[in-house]
Amino acid sequence: MCRMATLERRVQVLFDEELYERLLAEAQAERLSVGAYIREAVEGRLRERRRLSPREAMEALFRSGDANPSRGGIDWEDEKELMERDYLRNIP
């Protein structure tokens, strides 16, 4: 997961003994250094927390539709209901 890159910033984080021992055991089980394990955990957390803007979500929806076209007809009532949702209005 962690790509080989020049590491440029240092961060100091303090752990109590119990938490550090758990962290060390997990890192060893994954055959990683504690630092590499923490970097992977942080990257994963940041990836999980990233949310798409409404515009990005709509573009992803259109890409998905283009890649998987419907075989049936379009239900315009469903389309109208979808477009009337507040979070889809005024997308720049």
PyMOL Python script that loads the backbone (N, CA, C, O; Angstrom):
from pymol import cmd

cmd.read_pdbstr("""\
ATOM      1  N   MET A   1       0.824  -1.180   0.000  1.00  0.00           N
ATOM      2  CA  MET A   1       0.000   0.000   0.000  1.00  0.00           C
ATOM      3  C   MET A   1       0.876   1.254   0.000  1.00  0.00           C
ATOM      4  O   MET A   1       0.671   2.156  -0.813  1.00  0.00           O
ATOM      5  N   CYS A   2       1.842   1.310   0.903  1.00  0.00           N
ATOM      6  CA  CYS A   2       2.736   2.453   0.976  1.00  0.00           C
ATOM      7  C   CYS A   2       3.703   2.400  -0.204  1.00  0.00           C
ATOM      8  O   CYS A   2       4.411   1.408  -0.379  1.00  0.00           O
ATOM      9  N   ARG A   3       3.738   3.430  -0.991  1.00  0.00           N
ATOM     10  CA  ARG A   3       4.654   3.440  -2.118  1.00  0.00           C
ATOM     11  C   ARG A   3       6.020   3.938  -1.647  1.00  0.00           C
ATOM     12  O   ARG A   3       6.124   4.690  -0.678  1.00  0.00           O
ATOM     13  N   MET A   4       7.043   3.509  -2.339  1.00  0.00           N
ATOM     14  CA  MET A   4       8.385   3.940  -1.995  1.00  0.00           C
ATOM     15  C   MET A   4       8.531   5.398  -2.394  1.00  0.00           C
ATOM     16  O   MET A   4       8.489   5.728  -3.580  1.00  0.00           O
ATOM     17  N   ALA A   5       8.698   6.254  -1.432  1.00  0.00           N
ATOM     18  CA  ALA A   5       8.837   7.683  -1.685  1.00  0.00           C
ATOM     19  C   ALA A   5       9.823   8.250  -0.690  1.00  0.00           C
ATOM     20  O   ALA A   5      10.117   7.643   0.340  1.00  0.00           O
ATOM     21  N   THR A   6      10.315   9.402  -1.012  1.00  0.00           N
ATOM     22  CA  THR A   6      11.195  10.081  -0.083  1.00  0.00           C
ATOM     23  C   THR A   6      10.346  10.610   1.062  1.00  0.00           C
ATOM     24  O   THR A   6       9.407  11.378   0.852  1.00  0.00           O
ATOM     25  N   LEU A   7      10.677  10.201   2.243  1.00  0.00           N
ATOM     26  CA  LEU A   7       9.929  10.672   3.406  1.00  0.00           C
ATOM     27  C   LEU A   7      10.544  11.987   3.852  1.00  0.00           C
ATOM     28  O   LEU A   7      11.746  12.060   4.105  1.00  0.00           O
ATOM     29  N   GLU A   8       9.730  13.017   3.947  1.00  0.00           N
ATOM     30  CA  GLU A   8      10.232  14.365   4.174  1.00  0.00           C
ATOM     31  C   GLU A   8       9.799  14.995   5.483  1.00  0.00           C
ATOM     32  O   GLU A   8      10.393  15.984   5.913  1.00  0.00           O
ATOM     33  N   ARG A   9       8.795  14.459   6.115  1.00  0.00           N
ATOM     34  CA  ARG A   9       8.267  15.067   7.347  1.00  0.00           C
ATOM     35  C   ARG A   9       8.342  14.058   8.479  1.00  0.00           C
ATOM     36  O   ARG A   9       8.115  12.862   8.292  1.00  0.00           O
ATOM     37  N   ARG A  10       8.660  14.561   9.634  1.00  0.00           N
ATOM     38  CA  ARG A  10       8.716  13.724  10.820  1.00  0.00           C
ATOM     39  C   ARG A  10       7.582  14.147  11.750  1.00  0.00           C
ATOM     40  O   ARG A  10       7.329  15.337  11.938  1.00  0.00           O
ATOM     41  N   VAL A  11       6.913  13.166  12.323  1.00  0.00           N
ATOM     42  CA  VAL A  11       5.833  13.407  13.267  1.00  0.00           C
ATOM     43  C   VAL A  11       6.123  12.574  14.506  1.00  0.00           C
ATOM     44  O   VAL A  11       6.483  11.402  14.407  1.00  0.00           O
ATOM     45  N   GLN A  12       5.965  13.180  15.656  1.00  0.00           N
ATOM     46  CA  GLN A  12       6.160  12.431  16.894  1.00  0.00           C
ATOM     47  C   GLN A  12       4.794  12.162  17.513  1.00  0.00           C
ATOM     48  O   GLN A  12       4.004  13.080  17.733  1.00  0.00           O
ATOM     49  N   VAL A  13       4.531  10.894  17.789  1.00  0.00           N
ATOM     50  CA  VAL A  13       3.274  10.483  18.391  1.00  0.00           C
ATOM     51  C   VAL A  13       3.609   9.647  19.609  1.00  0.00           C
ATOM     52  O   VAL A  13       4.434   8.736  19.534  1.00  0.00           O
ATOM     53  N   LEU A  14       2.984   9.947  20.716  1.00  0.00           N
ATOM     54  CA  LEU A  14       3.220   9.196  21.951  1.00  0.00           C
ATOM     55  C   LEU A  14       2.090   8.209  22.179  1.00  0.00           C
ATOM     56  O   LEU A  14       0.917   8.546  22.025  1.00  0.00           O
ATOM     57  N   PHE A  15       2.457   6.967  22.553  1.00  0.00           N
ATOM     58  CA  PHE A  15       1.500   5.916  22.850  1.00  0.00           C
ATOM     59  C   PHE A  15       1.737   5.426  24.264  1.00  0.00           C
ATOM     60  O   PHE A  15       2.866   5.451  24.754  1.00  0.00           O
ATOM     61  N   ASP A  16       0.670   4.976  24.927  1.00  0.00           N
ATOM     62  CA  ASP A  16       0.897   4.307  26.201  1.00  0.00           C
ATOM     63  C   ASP A  16       1.472   2.922  25.891  1.00  0.00           C
ATOM     64  O   ASP A  16       1.407   2.465  24.749  1.00  0.00           O
ATOM     65  N   GLU A  17       2.028   2.262  26.893  1.00  0.00           N
ATOM     66  CA  GLU A  17       2.739   1.004  26.682  1.00  0.00           C
ATOM     67  C   GLU A  17       1.847  -0.079  26.071  1.00  0.00           C
ATOM     68  O   GLU A  17       2.272  -0.799  25.168  1.00  0.00           O
ATOM     69  N   GLU A  18       0.626  -0.191  26.559  1.00  0.00           N
ATOM     70  CA  GLU A  18      -0.276  -1.229  26.063  1.00  0.00           C
ATOM     71  C   GLU A  18      -0.602  -1.030  24.578  1.00  0.00           C
ATOM     72  O   GLU A  18      -0.555  -1.976  23.792  1.00  0.00           O
ATOM     73  N   LEU A  19      -0.931   0.205  24.206  1.00  0.00           N
ATOM     74  CA  LEU A  19      -1.261   0.478  22.809  1.00  0.00           C
ATOM     75  C   LEU A  19      -0.043   0.262  21.911  1.00  0.00           C
ATOM     76  O   LEU A  19      -0.167  -0.267  20.806  1.00  0.00           O
ATOM     77  N   TYR A  20       1.129   0.672  22.387  1.00  0.00           N
ATOM     78  CA  TYR A  20       2.334   0.482  21.576  1.00  0.00           C
ATOM     79  C   TYR A  20       2.623  -1.005  21.373  1.00  0.00           C
ATOM     80  O   TYR A  20       3.009  -1.411  20.277  1.00  0.00           O
ATOM     81  N   GLU A  21       2.445  -1.807  22.393  1.00  0.00           N
ATOM     82  CA  GLU A  21       2.685  -3.247  22.256  1.00  0.00           C
ATOM     83  C   GLU A  21       1.726  -3.867  21.249  1.00  0.00           C
ATOM     84  O   GLU A  21       2.123  -4.732  20.468  1.00  0.00           O
ATOM     85  N   ARG A  22       0.468  -3.432  21.259  1.00  0.00           N
ATOM     86  CA  ARG A  22      -0.494  -3.922  20.271  1.00  0.00           C
ATOM     87  C   ARG A  22      -0.091  -3.492  18.865  1.00  0.00           C
ATOM     88  O   ARG A  22      -0.162  -4.275  17.918  1.00  0.00           O
ATOM     89  N   LEU A  23       0.333  -2.238  18.744  1.00  0.00           N
ATOM     90  CA  LEU A  23       0.783  -1.707  17.461  1.00  0.00           C
ATOM     91  C   LEU A  23       1.999  -2.483  16.950  1.00  0.00           C
ATOM     92  O   LEU A  23       2.057  -2.853  15.778  1.00  0.00           O
ATOM     93  N   LEU A  24       2.950  -2.722  17.821  1.00  0.00           N
ATOM     94  CA  LEU A  24       4.156  -3.467  17.461  1.00  0.00           C
ATOM     95  C   LEU A  24       3.804  -4.880  17.005  1.00  0.00           C
ATOM     96  O   LEU A  24       4.343  -5.366  16.011  1.00  0.00           O
ATOM     97  N   ALA A  25       2.911  -5.534  17.724  1.00  0.00           N
ATOM     98  CA  ALA A  25       2.511  -6.897  17.365  1.00  0.00           C
ATOM     99  C   ALA A  25       1.838  -6.927  15.991  1.00  0.00           C
ATOM    100  O   ALA A  25       2.112  -7.821  15.190  1.00  0.00           O
ATOM    101  N   GLU A  26       0.968  -5.968  15.714  1.00  0.00           N
ATOM    102  CA  GLU A  26       0.305  -5.901  14.408  1.00  0.00           C
ATOM    103  C   GLU A  26       1.311  -5.634  13.295  1.00  0.00           C
ATOM    104  O   GLU A  26       1.255  -6.259  12.236  1.00  0.00           O
ATOM    105  N   ALA A  27       2.223  -4.712  13.536  1.00  0.00           N
ATOM    106  CA  ALA A  27       3.240  -4.395  12.526  1.00  0.00           C
ATOM    107  C   ALA A  27       4.105  -5.623  12.241  1.00  0.00           C
ATOM    108  O   ALA A  27       4.392  -5.923  11.082  1.00  0.00           O
ATOM    109  N   GLN A  28       4.516  -6.327  13.281  1.00  0.00           N
ATOM    110  CA  GLN A  28       5.337  -7.522  13.094  1.00  0.00           C
ATOM    111  C   GLN A  28       4.561  -8.603  12.348  1.00  0.00           C
ATOM    112  O   GLN A  28       5.128  -9.301  11.507  1.00  0.00           O
ATOM    113  N   ALA A  29       3.286  -8.747  12.642  1.00  0.00           N
ATOM    114  CA  ALA A  29       2.461  -9.741  11.962  1.00  0.00           C
ATOM    115  C   ALA A  29       2.357  -9.437  10.463  1.00  0.00           C
ATOM    116  O   ALA A  29       2.254 -10.351   9.644  1.00  0.00           O
ATOM    117  N   GLU A  30       2.385  -8.164  10.118  1.00  0.00           N
ATOM    118  CA  GLU A  30       2.331  -7.745   8.714  1.00  0.00           C
ATOM    119  C   GLU A  30       3.725  -7.642   8.099  1.00  0.00           C
ATOM    120  O   GLU A  30       3.868  -7.316   6.920  1.00  0.00           O
ATOM    121  N   ARG A  31       4.739  -7.920   8.895  1.00  0.00           N
ATOM    122  CA  ARG A  31       6.141  -7.826   8.466  1.00  0.00           C
ATOM    123  C   ARG A  31       6.493  -6.414   8.001  1.00  0.00           C
ATOM    124  O   ARG A  31       7.132  -6.214   6.968  1.00  0.00           O
ATOM    125  N   LEU A  32       6.049  -5.440   8.805  1.00  0.00           N
ATOM    126  CA  LEU A  32       6.301  -4.032   8.536  1.00  0.00           C
ATOM    127  C   LEU A  32       6.960  -3.402   9.745  1.00  0.00           C
ATOM    128  O   LEU A  32       6.840  -3.904  10.863  1.00  0.00           O
ATOM    129  N   SER A  33       7.656  -2.301   9.517  1.00  0.00           N
ATOM    130  CA  SER A  33       8.126  -1.506  10.646  1.00  0.00           C
ATOM    131  C   SER A  33       6.906  -0.816  11.263  1.00  0.00           C
ATOM    132  O   SER A  33       5.853  -0.712  10.634  1.00  0.00           O
ATOM    133  N   VAL A  34       7.065  -0.358  12.478  1.00  0.00           N
ATOM    134  CA  VAL A  34       5.967   0.368  13.129  1.00  0.00           C
ATOM    135  C   VAL A  34       5.637   1.624  12.313  1.00  0.00           C
ATOM    136  O   VAL A  34       4.466   1.956  12.128  1.00  0.00           O
ATOM    137  N   GLY A  35       6.665   2.316  11.830  1.00  0.00           N
ATOM    138  CA  GLY A  35       6.439   3.518  11.026  1.00  0.00           C
ATOM    139  C   GLY A  35       5.655   3.228   9.758  1.00  0.00           C
ATOM    140  O   GLY A  35       4.721   3.956   9.422  1.00  0.00           O
ATOM    141  N   ALA A  36       6.034   2.159   9.048  1.00  0.00           N
ATOM    142  CA  ALA A  36       5.328   1.798   7.811  1.00  0.00           C
ATOM    143  C   ALA A  36       3.888   1.400   8.120  1.00  0.00           C
ATOM    144  O   ALA A  36       2.970   1.732   7.370  1.00  0.00           O
ATOM    145  N   TYR A  37       3.697   0.689   9.224  1.00  0.00           N
ATOM    146  CA  TYR A  37       2.346   0.270   9.603  1.00  0.00           C
ATOM    147  C   TYR A  37       1.478   1.503   9.884  1.00  0.00           C
ATOM    148  O   TYR A  37       0.327   1.569   9.451  1.00  0.00           O
ATOM    149  N   ILE A  38       2.030   2.466  10.603  1.00  0.00           N
ATOM    150  CA  ILE A  38       1.281   3.687  10.918  1.00  0.00           C
ATOM    151  C   ILE A  38       0.974   4.466   9.639  1.00  0.00           C
ATOM    152  O   ILE A  38      -0.143   4.957   9.478  1.00  0.00           O
ATOM    153  N   ARG A  39       1.945   4.590   8.720  1.00  0.00           N
ATOM    154  CA  ARG A  39       1.697   5.299   7.458  1.00  0.00           C
ATOM    155  C   ARG A  39       0.568   4.634   6.678  1.00  0.00           C
ATOM    156  O   ARG A  39      -0.308   5.320   6.151  1.00  0.00           O
ATOM    157  N   GLU A  40       0.583   3.299   6.601  1.00  0.00           N
ATOM    158  CA  GLU A  40      -0.500   2.598   5.892  1.00  0.00           C
ATOM    159  C   GLU A  40      -1.846   2.840   6.559  1.00  0.00           C
ATOM    160  O   GLU A  40      -2.857   3.041   5.886  1.00  0.00           O
ATOM    161  N   ALA A  41      -1.847   2.820   7.887  1.00  0.00           N
ATOM    162  CA  ALA A  41      -3.107   3.045   8.611  1.00  0.00           C
ATOM    163  C   ALA A  41      -3.641   4.454   8.357  1.00  0.00           C
ATOM    164  O   ALA A  41      -4.843   4.643   8.171  1.00  0.00           O
ATOM    165  N   VAL A  42      -2.752   5.430   8.350  1.00  0.00           N
ATOM    166  CA  VAL A  42      -3.170   6.812   8.105  1.00  0.00           C
ATOM    167  C   VAL A  42      -3.675   6.967   6.677  1.00  0.00           C
ATOM    168  O   VAL A  42      -4.713   7.590   6.455  1.00  0.00           O
ATOM    169  N   GLU A  43      -2.954   6.406   5.701  1.00  0.00           N
ATOM    170  CA  GLU A  43      -3.416   6.473   4.311  1.00  0.00           C
ATOM    171  C   GLU A  43      -4.795   5.850   4.158  1.00  0.00           C
ATOM    172  O   GLU A  43      -5.660   6.410   3.483  1.00  0.00           O
ATOM    173  N   GLY A  44      -5.005   4.696   4.779  1.00  0.00           N
ATOM    174  CA  GLY A  44      -6.305   4.039   4.701  1.00  0.00           C
ATOM    175  C   GLY A  44      -7.404   4.877   5.313  1.00  0.00           C
ATOM    176  O   GLY A  44      -8.495   4.980   4.752  1.00  0.00           O
ATOM    177  N   ARG A  45      -7.136   5.464   6.433  1.00  0.00           N
ATOM    178  CA  ARG A  45      -8.125   6.304   7.108  1.00  0.00           C
ATOM    179  C   ARG A  45      -8.480   7.533   6.276  1.00  0.00           C
ATOM    180  O   ARG A  45      -9.648   7.902   6.159  1.00  0.00           O
ATOM    181  N   LEU A  46      -7.462   8.156   5.705  1.00  0.00           N
ATOM    182  CA  LEU A  46      -7.721   9.334   4.873  1.00  0.00           C
ATOM    183  C   LEU A  46      -8.518   8.966   3.632  1.00  0.00           C
ATOM    184  O   LEU A  46      -9.381   9.732   3.203  1.00  0.00           O
ATOM    185  N   ARG A  47      -8.246   7.819   3.056  1.00  0.00           N
ATOM    186  CA  ARG A  47      -8.971   7.362   1.882  1.00  0.00           C
ATOM    187  C   ARG A  47     -10.440   7.115   2.239  1.00  0.00           C
ATOM    188  O   ARG A  47     -11.337   7.457   1.467  1.00  0.00           O
ATOM    189  N   GLU A  48     -10.676   6.527   3.398  1.00  0.00           N
ATOM    190  CA  GLU A  48     -12.054   6.272   3.844  1.00  0.00           C
ATOM    191  C   GLU A  48     -12.821   7.564   4.078  1.00  0.00           C
ATOM    192  O   GLU A  48     -14.016   7.638   3.791  1.00  0.00           O
ATOM    193  N   ARG A  49     -12.150   8.569   4.590  1.00  0.00           N
ATOM    194  CA  ARG A  49     -12.815   9.804   4.979  1.00  0.00           C
ATOM    195  C   ARG A  49     -13.076  10.751   3.809  1.00  0.00           C
ATOM    196  O   ARG A  49     -13.865  11.688   3.927  1.00  0.00           O
ATOM    197  N   ARG A  50     -12.408  10.502   2.677  1.00  0.00           N
ATOM    198  CA  ARG A  50     -12.587  11.397   1.531  1.00  0.00           C
ATOM    199  C   ARG A  50     -14.013  11.256   1.011  1.00  0.00           C
ATOM    200  O   ARG A  50     -14.506  10.152   0.781  1.00  0.00           O
ATOM    201  N   ARG A  51     -14.643  12.377   0.839  1.00  0.00           N
ATOM    202  CA  ARG A  51     -16.004  12.368   0.319  1.00  0.00           C
ATOM    203  C   ARG A  51     -16.014  13.094  -1.021  1.00  0.00           C
ATOM    204  O   ARG A  51     -15.279  14.060  -1.225  1.00  0.00           O
ATOM    205  N   LEU A  52     -16.839  12.624  -1.906  1.00  0.00           N
ATOM    206  CA  LEU A  52     -16.956  13.271  -3.202  1.00  0.00           C
ATOM    207  C   LEU A  52     -17.825  14.517  -3.090  1.00  0.00           C
ATOM    208  O   LEU A  52     -18.805  14.549  -2.345  1.00  0.00           O
ATOM    209  N   SER A  53     -17.448  15.532  -3.839  1.00  0.00           N
ATOM    210  CA  SER A  53     -18.302  16.713  -3.936  1.00  0.00           C
ATOM    211  C   SER A  53     -19.539  16.306  -4.743  1.00  0.00           C
ATOM    212  O   SER A  53     -19.511  15.284  -5.429  1.00  0.00           O
ATOM    213  N   PRO A  54     -20.606  17.076  -4.675  1.00  0.00           N
ATOM    214  CA  PRO A  54     -21.788  16.741  -5.468  1.00  0.00           C
ATOM    215  C   PRO A  54     -21.467  16.626  -6.963  1.00  0.00           C
ATOM    216  O   PRO A  54     -21.998  15.755  -7.651  1.00  0.00           O
ATOM    217  N   ARG A  55     -20.604  17.502  -7.454  1.00  0.00           N
ATOM    218  CA  ARG A  55     -20.241  17.452  -8.877  1.00  0.00           C
ATOM    219  C   ARG A  55     -19.484  16.158  -9.192  1.00  0.00           C
ATOM    220  O   ARG A  55     -19.767  15.504 -10.196  1.00  0.00           O
ATOM    221  N   GLU A  56     -18.524  15.786  -8.339  1.00  0.00           N
ATOM    222  CA  GLU A  56     -17.777  14.547  -8.553  1.00  0.00           C
ATOM    223  C   GLU A  56     -18.706  13.337  -8.509  1.00  0.00           C
ATOM    224  O   GLU A  56     -18.553  12.398  -9.290  1.00  0.00           O
ATOM    225  N   ALA A  57     -19.667  13.366  -7.592  1.00  0.00           N
ATOM    226  CA  ALA A  57     -20.614  12.259  -7.484  1.00  0.00           C
ATOM    227  C   ALA A  57     -21.460  12.145  -8.751  1.00  0.00           C
ATOM    228  O   ALA A  57     -21.692  11.041  -9.246  1.00  0.00           O
ATOM    229  N   MET A  58     -21.920  13.273  -9.274  1.00  0.00           N
ATOM    230  CA  MET A  58     -22.734  13.257 -10.493  1.00  0.00           C
ATOM    231  C   MET A  58     -21.898  12.772 -11.679  1.00  0.00           C
ATOM    232  O   MET A  58     -22.380  11.988 -12.496  1.00  0.00           O
ATOM    233  N   GLU A  59     -20.640  13.238 -11.776  1.00  0.00           N
ATOM    234  CA  GLU A  59     -19.781  12.798 -12.874  1.00  0.00           C
ATOM    235  C   GLU A  59     -19.523  11.287 -12.786  1.00  0.00           C
ATOM    236  O   GLU A  59     -19.507  10.598 -13.806  1.00  0.00           O
ATOM    237  N   ALA A  60     -19.324  10.781 -11.575  1.00  0.00           N
ATOM    238  CA  ALA A  60     -19.128   9.339 -11.396  1.00  0.00           C
ATOM    239  C   ALA A  60     -20.382   8.572 -11.795  1.00  0.00           C
ATOM    240  O   ALA A  60     -20.298   7.499 -12.393  1.00  0.00           O
ATOM    241  N   LEU A  61     -21.537   9.124 -11.464  1.00  0.00           N
ATOM    242  CA  LEU A  61     -22.800   8.495 -11.846  1.00  0.00           C
ATOM    243  C   LEU A  61     -22.944   8.432 -13.367  1.00  0.00           C
ATOM    244  O   LEU A  61     -23.339   7.405 -13.919  1.00  0.00           O
ATOM    245  N   PHE A  62     -22.619   9.538 -14.037  1.00  0.00           N
ATOM    246  CA  PHE A  62     -22.704   9.554 -15.502  1.00  0.00           C
ATOM    247  C   PHE A  62     -21.700   8.597 -16.129  1.00  0.00           C
ATOM    248  O   PHE A  62     -22.029   7.910 -17.096  1.00  0.00           O
ATOM    249  N   ARG A  63     -20.470   8.540 -15.593  1.00  0.00           N
ATOM    250  CA  ARG A  63     -19.471   7.598 -16.115  1.00  0.00           C
ATOM    251  C   ARG A  63     -19.965   6.170 -15.968  1.00  0.00           C
ATOM    252  O   ARG A  63     -19.799   5.351 -16.872  1.00  0.00           O
ATOM    253  N   SER A  64     -20.567   5.877 -14.837  1.00  0.00           N
ATOM    254  CA  SER A  64     -21.095   4.544 -14.594  1.00  0.00           C
ATOM    255  C   SER A  64     -22.215   4.227 -15.591  1.00  0.00           C
ATOM    256  O   SER A  64     -22.284   3.116 -16.117  1.00  0.00           O
ATOM    257  N   GLY A  65     -23.081   5.196 -15.845  1.00  0.00           N
ATOM    258  CA  GLY A  65     -24.165   4.998 -16.804  1.00  0.00           C
ATOM    259  C   GLY A  65     -23.643   4.800 -18.212  1.00  0.00           C
ATOM    260  O   GLY A  65     -24.159   3.971 -18.961  1.00  0.00           O
ATOM    261  N   ASP A  66     -22.605   5.570 -18.578  1.00  0.00           N
ATOM    262  CA  ASP A  66     -22.010   5.412 -19.908  1.00  0.00           C
ATOM    263  C   ASP A  66     -21.374   4.045 -20.064  1.00  0.00           C
ATOM    264  O   ASP A  66     -21.438   3.447 -21.138  1.00  0.00           O
ATOM    265  N   ALA A  67     -20.762   3.546 -19.000  1.00  0.00           N
ATOM    266  CA  ALA A  67     -20.084   2.248 -19.049  1.00  0.00           C
ATOM    267  C   ALA A  67     -21.083   1.090 -19.007  1.00  0.00           C
ATOM    268  O   ALA A  67     -20.788  -0.004 -19.487  1.00  0.00           O
ATOM    269  N   ASN A  68     -22.263   1.332 -18.432  1.00  0.00           N
ATOM    270  CA  ASN A  68     -23.267   0.277 -18.275  1.00  0.00           C
ATOM    271  C   ASN A  68     -24.625   0.778 -18.735  1.00  0.00           C
ATOM    272  O   ASN A  68     -25.512   1.003 -17.911  1.00  0.00           O
ATOM    273  N   PRO A  69     -24.801   0.955 -20.044  1.00  0.00           N
ATOM    274  CA  PRO A  69     -26.074   1.496 -20.527  1.00  0.00           C
ATOM    275  C   PRO A  69     -27.247   0.579 -20.200  1.00  0.00           C
ATOM    276  O   PRO A  69     -27.121  -0.646 -20.187  1.00  0.00           O
ATOM    277  N   SER A  70     -28.382   1.201 -19.939  1.00  0.00           N
ATOM    278  CA  SER A  70     -29.601   0.469 -19.630  1.00  0.00           C
ATOM    279  C   SER A  70     -30.130  -0.216 -20.884  1.00  0.00           C
ATOM    280  O   SER A  70     -30.069   0.344 -21.979  1.00  0.00           O
ATOM    281  N   ARG A  71     -30.644  -1.416 -20.720  1.00  0.00           N
ATOM    282  CA  ARG A  71     -31.244  -2.134 -21.856  1.00  0.00           C
ATOM    283  C   ARG A  71     -32.726  -1.785 -22.000  1.00  0.00           C
ATOM    284  O   ARG A  71     -33.330  -2.003 -23.051  1.00  0.00           O
ATOM    285  N   GLY A  72     -33.296  -1.241 -20.932  1.00  0.00           N
ATOM    286  CA  GLY A  72     -34.720  -0.927 -20.966  1.00  0.00           C
ATOM    287  C   GLY A  72     -34.936   0.534 -21.287  1.00  0.00           C
ATOM    288  O   GLY A  72     -33.989   1.284 -21.525  1.00  0.00           O
ATOM    289  N   GLY A  73     -36.211   0.929 -21.290  1.00  0.00           N
ATOM    290  CA  GLY A  73     -36.546   2.315 -21.550  1.00  0.00           C
ATOM    291  C   GLY A  73     -36.266   3.173 -20.323  1.00  0.00           C
ATOM    292  O   GLY A  73     -36.065   2.653 -19.226  1.00  0.00           O
ATOM    293  N   ILE A  74     -36.252   4.462 -20.509  1.00  0.00           N
ATOM    294  CA  ILE A  74     -36.007   5.401 -19.425  1.00  0.00           C
ATOM    295  C   ILE A  74     -37.325   5.713 -18.740  1.00  0.00           C
ATOM    296  O   ILE A  74     -38.316   6.025 -19.400  1.00  0.00           O
ATOM    297  N   ASP A  75     -37.338   5.630 -17.432  1.00  0.00           N
ATOM    298  CA  ASP A  75     -38.513   5.995 -16.653  1.00  0.00           C
ATOM    299  C   ASP A  75     -38.344   7.465 -16.272  1.00  0.00           C
ATOM    300  O   ASP A  75     -37.667   7.788 -15.296  1.00  0.00           O
ATOM    301  N   TRP A  76     -38.963   8.348 -17.049  1.00  0.00           N
ATOM    302  CA  TRP A  76     -38.756   9.776 -16.862  1.00  0.00           C
ATOM    303  C   TRP A  76     -39.275  10.275 -15.529  1.00  0.00           C
ATOM    304  O   TRP A  76     -38.776  11.280 -15.023  1.00  0.00           O
ATOM    305  N   GLU A  77     -40.245   9.619 -14.949  1.00  0.00           N
ATOM    306  CA  GLU A  77     -40.727  10.036 -13.620  1.00  0.00           C
ATOM    307  C   GLU A  77     -39.631   9.811 -12.573  1.00  0.00           C
ATOM    308  O   GLU A  77     -39.419  10.648 -11.696  1.00  0.00           O
ATOM    309  N   ASP A  78     -38.937   8.667 -12.675  1.00  0.00           N
ATOM    310  CA  ASP A  78     -37.830   8.413 -11.758  1.00  0.00           C
ATOM    311  C   ASP A  78     -36.706   9.411 -11.983  1.00  0.00           C
ATOM    312  O   ASP A  78     -36.095   9.882 -11.024  1.00  0.00           O
ATOM    313  N   GLU A  79     -36.425   9.742 -13.253  1.00  0.00           N
ATOM    314  CA  GLU A  79     -35.380  10.715 -13.573  1.00  0.00           C
ATOM    315  C   GLU A  79     -35.739  12.083 -12.984  1.00  0.00           C
ATOM    316  O   GLU A  79     -34.893  12.758 -12.399  1.00  0.00           O
ATOM    317  N   LYS A  80     -36.991  12.475 -13.146  1.00  0.00           N
ATOM    318  CA  LYS A  80     -37.435  13.772 -12.636  1.00  0.00           C
ATOM    319  C   LYS A  80     -37.294  13.816 -11.116  1.00  0.00           C
ATOM    320  O   LYS A  80     -36.824  14.810 -10.563  1.00  0.00           O
ATOM    321  N   GLU A  81     -37.696  12.750 -10.450  1.00  0.00           N
ATOM    322  CA  GLU A  81     -37.594  12.685  -8.993  1.00  0.00           C
ATOM    323  C   GLU A  81     -36.130  12.780  -8.554  1.00  0.00           C
ATOM    324  O   GLU A  81     -35.814  13.469  -7.585  1.00  0.00           O
ATOM    325  N   LEU A  82     -35.249  12.095  -9.263  1.00  0.00           N
ATOM    326  CA  LEU A  82     -33.826  12.134  -8.933  1.00  0.00           C
ATOM    327  C   LEU A  82     -33.276  13.549  -9.040  1.00  0.00           C
ATOM    328  O   LEU A  82     -32.564  14.008  -8.147  1.00  0.00           O
ATOM    329  N   MET A  83     -33.602  14.240 -10.125  1.00  0.00           N
ATOM    330  CA  MET A  83     -33.050  15.570 -10.361  1.00  0.00           C
ATOM    331  C   MET A  83     -33.640  16.629  -9.440  1.00  0.00           C
ATOM    332  O   MET A  83     -33.073  17.715  -9.317  1.00  0.00           O
ATOM    333  N   GLU A  84     -34.763  16.341  -8.790  1.00  0.00           N
ATOM    334  CA  GLU A  84     -35.368  17.305  -7.888  1.00  0.00           C
ATOM    335  C   GLU A  84     -34.799  17.237  -6.477  1.00  0.00           C
ATOM    336  O   GLU A  84     -35.184  18.034  -5.620  1.00  0.00           O
ATOM    337  N   ARG A  85     -33.914  16.324  -6.226  1.00  0.00           N
ATOM    338  CA  ARG A  85     -33.334  16.211  -4.896  1.00  0.00           C
ATOM    339  C   ARG A  85     -32.467  17.430  -4.613  1.00  0.00           C
ATOM    340  O   ARG A  85     -31.727  17.892  -5.481  1.00  0.00           O
ATOM    341  N   ASP A  86     -32.564  17.947  -3.392  1.00  0.00           N
ATOM    342  CA  ASP A  86     -31.879  19.181  -3.010  1.00  0.00           C
ATOM    343  C   ASP A  86     -30.383  19.136  -3.265  1.00  0.00           C
ATOM    344  O   ASP A  86     -29.818  20.110  -3.763  1.00  0.00           O
ATOM    345  N   TYR A  87     -29.727  18.030  -2.938  1.00  0.00           N
ATOM    346  CA  TYR A  87     -28.274  17.991  -3.057  1.00  0.00           C
ATOM    347  C   TYR A  87     -27.789  17.921  -4.500  1.00  0.00           C
ATOM    348  O   TYR A  87     -26.589  18.018  -4.754  1.00  0.00           O
ATOM    349  N   LEU A  88     -28.721  17.752  -5.458  1.00  0.00           N
ATOM    350  CA  LEU A  88     -28.319  17.731  -6.858  1.00  0.00           C
ATOM    351  C   LEU A  88     -28.629  19.049  -7.568  1.00  0.00           C
ATOM    352  O   LEU A  88     -28.279  19.228  -8.734  1.00  0.00           O
ATOM    353  N   ARG A  89     -29.274  19.950  -6.873  1.00  0.00           N
ATOM    354  CA  ARG A  89     -29.605  21.246  -7.475  1.00  0.00           C
ATOM    355  C   ARG A  89     -28.366  22.138  -7.488  1.00  0.00           C
ATOM    356  O   ARG A  89     -27.514  22.055  -6.604  1.00  0.00           O
ATOM    357  N   ASN A  90     -28.286  22.959  -8.467  1.00  0.00           N
ATOM    358  CA  ASN A  90     -27.241  23.987  -8.580  1.00  0.00           C
ATOM    359  C   ASN A  90     -25.827  23.421  -8.511  1.00  0.00           C
ATOM    360  O   ASN A  90     -24.950  24.018  -7.886  1.00  0.00           O
ATOM    361  N   ILE A  91     -25.605  22.297  -9.136  1.00  0.00           N
ATOM    362  CA  ILE A  91     -24.251  21.747  -9.207  1.00  0.00           C
ATOM    363  C   ILE A  91     -23.477  22.595 -10.204  1.00  0.00           C
ATOM    364  O   ILE A  91     -23.891  22.735 -11.355  1.00  0.00           O
ATOM    365  N   PRO A  92     -22.342  23.171  -9.764  1.00  0.00           N
ATOM    366  CA  PRO A  92     -21.590  24.037 -10.673  1.00  0.00           C
ATOM    367  C   PRO A  92     -21.009  23.279 -11.834  1.00  0.00           C
ATOM    368  O   PRO A  92     -20.348  23.870 -12.688  1.00  0.00           O
TER     369      PRO A  92
END
""", "prot")
cmd.dss("prot")
cmd.show_as("cartoon", "prot")
cmd.util.cbc("prot")
cmd.orient("prot")
